[in-house]
Structures are given as C-alpha cells and as structure tokens.
C-alpha cells in the first residue's frame, strides 16, 4: 500500500501557506490529511497575485520506493482592502475671529504604507463654523453637512477653521468638532 504526501515549494514572499495551523516553509512535506486543511493568506498589507508549488509524492510502504507527480503551481489572487487609518485630535485654544490651521486640530495616518490608499477626513462643525482653504474659499460639504478634507491639503497647511462671528460669547466659548478619518483603497474604492 502507498502513502501520499505533498511537498510545498517556491512560496512567494508575502504569502502564508499553512496546514493544520502550522505555517509551512519551502521544502516542507505534508500528509494527505494535512493537505485537506491547507490554507493560504497574504501577509498584512499585501495584495496581488502570488504563487507556490505543490508536488504529490506516492511512497510504497514495503520498500520505500516513491514516485512524484509533475509539480503544479497554485496561483492565489489577494484583493486589496482598505485598512483603518489612525486619527489624532488635539484640544486647542483659538483666538476669536482668527483662522485656525486645521492641522493644529486633527491629523491622520495611513496604516498601509504601500501607496495604494488615500486618506481623507469628514469633519462635523458647530453651526456657523466653516472650513476654508488658504484663499478663503469654503470647502465642500457632503449631503449630511460634513466638511470634506483631503489629507494632502491638510498636511500642506492649506485648510483652516473659520469660526462664526462673535464666537466668544459664553455659549460658543467651548465647542466640539467631530472628525472621521477615512482610508480608501484606490484599486477597489473600498473604504475603512
């Protein structure tokens, strides 16, 4: 009677091949039972087409004679996903009737640094407050009234908080803004 095993080779960098919860390396041999639990995932923040090779080996129990199949290449396509970005906010004391650089209030950071994602912000302001660019032009709002800010413009120092007139009144002396950082995977449009 024969025993069937499989040899795994040429695992591309960025790909994790496992059997029965054990991560495999090039040259590892697995049993037919382990092959039933073979899983393939990408390392964190990778996407694209990856391959590895698998060769079946039949071994005769009586005399240890073995025969190998032709090596087969397994191709795995890993779809990119947007990773949740980091958001940093800061409490600030601002001067009445002065434009406050938005970068002094909030910023963000993409977790996936391979260049496949873009970062933007949705900002909710108190009534009468606005976000403006360096020329005083009012930024765009979405249908929910959130202000839309690109990270590129924010990092360049081109976005400012414009307070409503006479914001120093006791009822406006302290105010909150709500900021959501959004990463978009450029190849799929997926957001996180």
C-alpha positions as CSV (number, residue, x, y, z in Angstrom):
1,X,0.0,0.0,0.0
2,X,1.1,3.6,-0.7
3,X,1.2,6.7,1.4
4,X,0.5,10.0,-0.3
5,X,2.3,13.2,0.8
6,X,2.8,16.6,-0.7
7,X,5.9,18.8,-0.9
8,X,5.4,22.6,-0.9
9,X,8.0,24.9,-2.6
10,X,8.6,28.3,-4.1
11,X,6.2,30.1,-1.6
12,X,6.4,33.7,-2.8
13,X,7.2,36.4,-0.2
14,X,4.0,37.9,1.2
15,X,2.2,34.6,1.1
16,X,1.5,32.4,4.2
17,X,0.7,28.8,3.5
18,X,-0.4,26.7,6.4
19,X,-1.6,23.1,7.1
20,X,-3.3,22.1,10.4
21,X,-2.4,25.6,11.8
22,X,1.3,25.1,11.1
23,X,2.9,27.7,8.8
24,X,4.8,25.9,6.0
25,X,8.2,26.8,4.6
26,X,9.7,25.9,1.2
27,X,10.5,22.2,1.1
28,X,8.0,21.2,3.8
29,X,6.2,17.9,3.3
30,X,2.6,17.4,4.5
31,X,0.4,14.4,4.7
32,X,-2.8,13.9,2.7
33,X,-4.8,14.7,5.8
34,X,-2.9,17.9,6.3
35,X,-3.4,18.8,2.7
36,X,-7.2,18.8,3.4
37,X,-6.7,21.7,5.8
38,X,-4.3,23.7,3.6
39,X,-4.9,27.5,3.9
40,X,-3.4,30.4,2.1
41,X,-3.5,34.0,3.2
42,X,-1.5,37.1,2.5
43,X,0.7,38.9,5.0
44,X,-0.7,42.1,6.4
45,X,-1.0,44.9,3.8
46,X,-0.2,42.8,0.7
47,X,-2.3,42.4,-2.4
48,X,-1.7,41.0,-5.8
49,X,-1.0,37.7,-7.5
50,X,1.1,35.1,-5.6
51,X,2.1,31.5,-6.3
52,X,3.5,28.4,-4.7
53,X,4.3,24.9,-6.0
54,X,3.0,21.6,-4.8
55,X,4.2,18.1,-5.8
56,X,2.4,14.9,-4.9
57,X,4.7,12.0,-3.8
58,X,3.4,8.4,-3.5
59,X,5.6,6.2,-1.3
60,X,5.4,2.4,-1.3
61,X,5.3,1.2,2.4
62,X,7.1,-2.2,1.7
63,X,10.2,-0.8,0.0
64,X,10.1,3.0,0.4
65,X,10.0,3.4,-3.4
66,X,8.5,6.7,-4.3
67,X,7.1,8.5,-7.4
68,X,6.5,12.2,-7.8
69,X,3.8,13.9,-9.8
70,X,4.5,16.8,-12.0
71,X,4.9,19.9,-9.9
72,X,1.7,22.1,-10.0
73,X,1.8,25.8,-9.5
74,X,-1.0,27.2,-7.3
75,X,-1.9,30.9,-8.1
76,X,-3.6,33.0,-5.4
77,X,-5.1,36.4,-6.1
78,X,-5.3,38.6,-3.0
79,X,-7.7,41.5,-3.3
80,X,-6.5,44.7,-1.6
81,X,-8.6,46.1,1.3
82,X,-8.6,49.4,3.0
83,X,-7.0,49.4,6.4
84,X,-8.5,51.6,9.2
85,X,-6.4,54.7,9.5
86,X,-5.2,56.4,12.7
87,X,-6.7,59.6,13.8
88,X,-5.1,62.2,16.0
89,X,-7.0,65.1,17.6
90,X,-5.8,67.9,19.8
91,X,-7.6,70.3,22.2
92,X,-6.8,73.8,21.2
93,X,-7.4,77.3,22.5
94,X,-8.1,79.5,19.5
95,X,-8.3,83.3,19.0
96,X,-11.6,84.9,18.3
97,X,-12.1,85.8,14.6
98,X,-8.8,84.2,13.6
99,X,-8.4,81.4,11.2
100,X,-7.0,78.3,12.9
101,X,-4.9,75.9,10.9
102,X,-6.9,72.6,10.8
103,X,-3.6,70.6,11.1
104,X,-3.4,72.1,14.6
105,X,-6.8,70.4,15.4
106,X,-6.5,67.0,13.8
107,X,-4.4,64.8,11.5
108,X,-4.3,61.2,10.4
109,X,-2.0,58.4,9.3
110,X,-2.5,55.5,6.9
111,X,-1.6,52.2,8.4
112,X,-0.9,50.6,5.0
113,X,2.2,52.4,3.7
114,X,2.4,50.8,0.2
115,X,0.9,53.8,-1.5
116,X,-2.3,52.0,-2.5
117,X,-4.6,54.1,-0.2
118,X,-5.6,57.7,0.1
119,X,-6.6,59.5,3.3
120,X,-9.4,62.0,3.8
121,X,-11.5,63.4,6.6
122,X,-15.1,64.1,7.2
123,X,-15.5,66.9,9.8
124,X,-18.6,67.9,11.7
125,X,-18.6,71.5,12.9
126,X,-20.9,73.5,15.1
127,X,-23.5,75.6,13.2
128,X,-22.0,78.8,11.7
129,X,-18.4,77.4,11.6
130,X,-16.7,76.6,8.3
131,X,-13.6,75.1,6.9
132,X,-11.8,77.2,4.3
133,X,-8.8,76.9,2.1
134,X,-5.8,79.2,2.1
135,X,-7.6,81.6,-0.2
136,X,-10.7,81.8,2.0
137,X,-12.8,79.5,-0.3
138,X,-15.3,77.5,1.6
139,X,-14.7,73.7,1.4
140,X,-17.3,71.2,0.1
141,X,-19.8,69.6,2.3
142,X,-21.4,66.2,1.8
143,X,-25.2,65.7,1.8
144,X,-25.0,65.2,5.6
145,X,-23.4,68.5,6.1
146,X,-19.9,67.1,6.9
147,X,-16.9,69.0,5.6
148,X,-14.7,67.1,3.3
149,X,-10.9,67.5,3.7
150,X,-8.1,65.8,1.8
151,X,-5.0,64.7,3.8
152,X,-2.8,66.3,1.1
153,X,-4.3,69.7,1.6
154,X,-4.4,69.3,5.4
155,X,-0.7,68.3,5.5
156,X,0.2,71.2,3.3
157,X,-1.4,73.6,5.9
158,X,-4.0,74.8,3.4
159,X,-7.1,74.1,5.5
160,X,-8.4,76.4,8.2
161,X,-11.2,76.5,10.7
162,X,-13.2,79.7,10.4
163,X,-15.3,80.5,13.5
164,X,-18.7,82.0,13.3
165,X,-18.9,85.7,14.0
166,X,-18.8,86.6,17.7
167,X,-17.9,83.1,18.7
168,X,-16.5,84.4,22.0
169,X,-20.0,84.6,23.6
170,X,-20.3,82.4,26.6
171,X,-22.5,79.9,24.6
172,X,-19.8,79.4,21.9
173,X,-16.7,79.8,24.1
174,X,-16.2,76.0,24.1
175,X,-17.1,73.9,21.1
176,X,-16.5,70.4,19.8
177,X,-15.8,69.2,16.3
178,X,-16.2,65.6,15.2
179,X,-13.6,64.2,12.8
180,X,-13.7,60.8,11.0
181,X,-10.5,59.6,9.1
182,X,-11.3,57.5,6.0
183,X,-8.8,55.4,4.1
184,X,-9.7,54.5,0.5
185,X,-8.1,51.6,-1.3
186,X,-7.5,53.2,-4.8
187,X,-7.8,49.9,-6.8
188,X,-11.2,48.8,-5.3
189,X,-12.7,52.0,-3.9
190,X,-13.2,50.2,-0.6
191,X,-13.2,52.5,2.5
192,X,-12.3,51.9,6.1
